[in-house]
Amino acid sequence: MKKIIVKADDYGFTHAITDGIIYGCEQRVITCTGLFSNMPTAIYALKRIKAYPEVCLGQDINIVAGYPVSDPRLIPSLVQENGKFNDAQMQRALDKLTDNNDHLVYEECLIEVENQVKRFIELAGKKPEYLQGHSYSTLTLTRAHKEVAAKYGIPYGDDLTRQFNIVRGKSWNIKPFPIEMQLKTDVLEHIISGKTELEKLHDNEVGIIGTHCGYVDQEVFDNSTYTIIRLKDLAGVTNPKFMKWLAENDMELVSYRDLLNK
């Protein structure tokens, strides 16, 4: 049987995103989700996820939205003058930097990444089941991710992909992603029409569908360029047609935890 991971990123970003992901967990569709431990909603998110212990709870290291866990004075390359992380518009510009012109300072990345992991452990009482980045990355930031993951014995997302030869379906989430395009995107059609090519998996192979499921509130519009698409993602994977597609293609929903415990 083929295996499919349905992952929802940005858990705990806002109350609306959290509640939307929880609905996907309630529908037994979302198998993995990564917490933003730096956001105020993280405490609420951790309380809600307790009702779904079968969901693999990881951590999305967030250096884009909200405030850092660390003292902003210790990580000037990651923040604006007001102490908040660089906003989406700035990040898009920074994304264009070459590897030889990395704007981030490794020691500062290391401080914030580790403090976000410590914050997760403090709030959840356990380590995240996996660790990955969020939104954008540089070689410096990825190096910090990997060092902290190794230090705390947390599986790193890219390593899991290689270890289990996980096939990533072609994403419909693009950058930039204007609202007009988000409104026109048919997530379910994208998945079941064959564009993801996940139905071509062989027995025992693993595929992953990465989503940004969630409901939408004003805080989402204030802090993210992914807005309406979150509703589309949630509607797509919770549609009965999606479960039918899984059954027709002999696919079993699994999580990173399932793969690691096999």
QUIZI-V94390 format. One record per helix or strand. SS is the DSSP state (H for helix, E for strand). FROM is the first residue (numbers start at 1). TO is the last residue. Records with the same first field share a line. If there is no record, write none. Layout:
SS: FROM-TO / FROM-TO
//
This chain:
E: 2-11 / 32-35 / 56-61 / 67-67 / 79-79 / 84-85 / 131-133 / 156-156 / 167-168 / 206-211 / 251-254
H: 15-26 / 42-49 / 72-74 / 76-78 / 88-95 / 99-101 / 106-124 / 139-152 / 157-163 / 179-184 / 187-192 / 198-200 / 218-223 / 228-238 / 240-248 / 256-261
//
